[in-house]
Amino acid sequence: MILRKEGLDSSDSVSTPLDLNVTLIPNPKGKNRSQSNLLARLLGELQYIANTMQPDILYAVNRLASYTANPSLQHNMAIK
């Protein structure tokens, strides 16, 4: 349901939830509240899934949660 709602239902799966070769950095362009709301909503849904059914994604979800207040496009791509 979440994948369908985000338009990712036809996406390919990946072997690891978060690419360790990608360095996440704070958003250099400043605050973008519209992206923050979208990221926070998706993070909340993924945290529920991680805590109840998929503990293998818990690290990735929590790592991305640290950028909720000021996400960049990089953070949105990483969560998807």
C-alpha positions as CSV (number, residue, x, y, z in Angstrom):
1,M,0.0,0.0,0.0
2,I,2.8,2.4,0.9
3,L,4.6,1.7,-2.3
4,R,1.5,2.2,-4.4
5,K,0.8,5.5,-2.6
6,E,4.3,6.8,-3.3
7,G,4.3,5.6,-6.9
8,L,7.0,3.0,-6.3
9,D,5.0,-0.2,-6.7
10,S,6.9,-1.1,-9.9
11,S,10.3,-0.3,-8.4
12,D,13.1,-2.9,-8.3
13,S,14.1,-4.3,-4.9
14,V,17.6,-3.7,-3.5
15,S,19.8,-5.9,-1.5
16,T,20.5,-3.4,1.3
17,P,18.1,-0.8,2.6
18,L,20.6,2.1,2.6
19,D,23.6,2.3,0.3
20,L,26.6,2.6,2.6
21,N,28.7,4.2,-0.2
22,V,26.4,7.3,-0.2
23,T,27.3,9.9,2.3
24,L,24.3,11.7,3.6
25,I,24.9,15.4,4.4
26,P,22.6,18.1,5.7
27,N,20.7,20.1,3.2
28,P,23.0,22.8,1.9
29,K,20.1,24.9,0.4
30,G,18.3,25.6,3.7
31,K,14.8,24.7,4.9
32,N,12.2,23.2,2.6
33,R,9.1,22.6,4.6
34,S,7.1,20.9,1.9
35,Q,9.8,18.2,1.5
36,S,10.0,17.9,5.3
37,N,6.3,17.0,5.6
38,L,6.5,14.4,2.9
39,L,9.7,12.8,4.4
40,A,8.2,12.8,7.9
41,R,5.1,11.1,6.8
42,L,6.9,8.4,4.9
43,L,9.4,7.9,7.7
44,G,6.5,7.4,10.2
45,E,5.0,4.7,8.0
46,L,8.4,3.0,7.5
47,Q,9.2,3.2,11.3
48,Y,5.9,1.4,12.0
49,I,6.9,-1.3,9.5
50,A,10.4,-1.5,10.8
51,N,9.3,-1.9,14.4
52,T,6.6,-4.5,13.7
53,M,7.7,-6.6,10.7
54,Q,10.9,-5.6,9.1
55,P,13.7,-4.9,11.6
56,D,16.3,-5.1,8.8
57,I,15.3,-1.6,7.6
58,L,15.4,0.0,11.1
59,Y,18.9,1.4,10.8
60,A,18.2,3.0,7.4
61,V,14.9,4.5,8.6
62,N,16.5,5.9,11.8
63,R,19.5,7.3,9.9
64,L,17.2,9.2,7.5
65,A,15.0,10.4,10.4
66,S,17.9,12.6,11.5
67,Y,17.3,14.8,8.4
68,T,13.5,15.2,8.9
69,A,13.7,18.9,9.8
70,N,15.6,19.9,6.7
71,P,15.6,17.2,4.0
72,S,17.2,17.6,0.6
73,L,16.4,15.7,-2.6
74,Q,19.2,13.3,-1.6
75,H,17.3,12.3,1.5
76,N,14.1,11.8,-0.4
77,M,15.8,9.6,-2.9
78,A,17.5,7.6,-0.2
79,I,14.3,6.8,1.6
80,K,12.6,5.7,-1.6
